[in-house]
Amino acid sequence: EYQLSNKLLETLGKVPNLHIYGLDDPQFVDERVPTFAVNLEGIHPHQLAKLLDERDIYVWDGNYYAICAAERLGVEDSGGMVRIGAVHYNTLEEIDRLGEALEEISKL
């Protein structure tokens, strides 16, 4: 999963106006799991999840039962965050497709 996490972090980092919560320095990618919480400026997390769903990319939005964390990050009142994760059966090509979709959505 290290390779997937590294690729996912690299891909997310290229998307304009995408905020990654948590460790986002590739130097420390081995200190996190390949699950990322993000928000795209100007798009409600639920809407972003729906737009990705329309492209057959499945993510989750909200606070993931981590209400205190969402409150501390200042996102609880605005819909939380979008959760994107990769596991052993995901491919690097799927992560590329996610990146393309996010870049397309960021231009809406």
N, C-alpha and C positions, 0 to 999 in steps of 0.2 A: 504493500500500500504506500510505501515511501515514494515510489515513482509516480503513482497517481496523485498523491498529495502535492508533490512538487509541481507536477504538470497543472493541476487544478489551481494552485496558488499563482503560478506564472500566467495562466490564461485569465484568471479573474483580474489580475493586476493590470492587464492591458485594456480592460473595458473602461471607456470614459465615464466619469461620474459615478463609478461603483465604489461604495465604501465597504471594506472588509473589516469585520469586528474581530478582535483577538490578534494573535501573532500573525503578522503579514510579511515578515522578513524571511526571504528564502533561506537565509543562513540558519534559521532556527526551525525549519520545516519538520525536522525530525523530533521536535518537542511538542508536536500537536498531532491530532488525528485528522484524516482527510474529510472533515466535516466543517463547512464554513458558513458563517452567518453574514449576510450581505444585505445592502439596500442600494437601490439605484435611484439617484437624485431625481425628484419630480414624479416618481411612480410609486403608488401605494404598494406595499409588499404583497397584498392579496392580488392586486392587478398584475404585478410582475409574475407571480406564480401562475396565474391564468394564462398569460401570454406565453410563458414557457410550456405550459400544458398543451396549448394549441400547436406547439411544435414538437409534441411527443417527448418533452423533457419534463421529468417529474420531480418536483421539489415540494417543500412545505413552507408555509408562512405562519407568522404569529410569534408567540413567546416560548413555545415548546415546554410549557410548565415551568419556565425559569423567569417568573414574573419579576422577582427582585433584580435579576441581572438585566432584564429589559428596562426596568425602571432606572437603574443606575446608568445604563447606556443612553437613556433619554428617548427610547423608541417605543415604550409601552403604549403611550397615548396616541401614537401615529401608526399603529398596526403591527408593531414588532419588526421582525426581520424575515428574510427568505433564507431557508436552510438548504444548503447544497452539499451533498456528500458523495463520496466515491468509495466503493468497496471492491474486493478482489475480482468480482465478475465484470466490473466496468472496464472500458477500454480507453486508450488515449484518443482514439478517434471520436468517441462519445464526448470527451472533454473538449475537443476541438469544435464539435458541433454546438456544444453549450456556449462556448466563447463566441462563435459566429452569431448565435441567436441573441445573446446579450448585447453584442455590438449593434445588431440590427434594431433591437428594442430601444437601446439608448439613443437612437436617432429619431424616435417617434415624437 
